[in-house]
Amino acid sequence: MFILSASASNKLAFESDKYSHGYLTYSLLKTIKQQPDILEDGKNLNISRWFSATGRSVSDIANEENNDQKTQIFSVIDLNIGEVDSSVISNIRLQGEKPLFTASSFQNADTAAFGDDLGLTRSVNETLREISTKGKESKIVFAMSYPGGDAYSMEGSYKLKDDELNIKIRIKRGKEEICKFEEKEPKAIKRDYQPRREEGAQARQGAYVYA
């Protein structure tokens, strides 16, 4: 048996005007849609992970709306209760939902280079993750992987020529291309790096810097 109570027996359970649901109902749906880590093997809905993540979401919403509500979990068993595929996730509609971004991918268009030699993919993903961790001030949600078909992602290619970085970017939602654009960064310059004295006689290195 696995029981999730919206609140303690002597506490109130709240409805949210912003999300058009009770905190618990909204959080149950939100965690399925936005937290793929609750799925075992990317598809099996684990009830323990689901209810635990839901409890954290309820507390976050309560804090956001200056209320006191904490879920209560009673369990004697842990199990997977079903499969969640992309169609299930895509059909969940959340009021006030933040756009969900998944991992981006960028490659150097120069065939002489090896893949993403400037590490742009990692930089973009780290920036998206940082933005998504700002709590209620965050405008997006970020997950490295996502089984649904409606997440946003960025992909593209770049060239570095004459100290200028030219990036071609496509933004997609699922497989659909939403927009594409091109950015030029004239501040990408190669400069010499002077080692500190304690680094001894190490050779001077070149480093690209993006301001």
Number of C-alpha atoms within 10 A of each C-alpha: 8 13 12 17 15 22 20 13 9 6 12 13 20 19 15 13 9 9 16 13 15 15 26 26 15 21 25 17 16 19 21 21 24 22 18 22 20 21 20 13 9 15 17 16 22 18 21 18 18 21 23 16 19 26 25 15 21 26 19 19 21 19 13 11 12 9 14 15 22 22 21 15 16 10 11 7 9 12 13 15 10 12 13 18 15 14 12 14 20 15 12 11 12 15 11 9 13 14 15 19 25 23 21 19 18 22 21 20 17 13 8 7 12 11 14 17 11 16 13 17 18 15 12 16 21 15 11 20 19 12 16 20 14 12 12 12 9 12 14 18 22 26 18 14 14 21 21 19 17 22 23 21 21 21 16 19 19 21 17 17 10 10 15 16 17 17 20 16 18 16 18 18 18 15 12 11 13 12 11 13 10 12 11 14 14 13 13 18 18 14 11 11 12 12 13 9 8 7 9 8 9 11 10 10 10 11 11 14 11 12 8
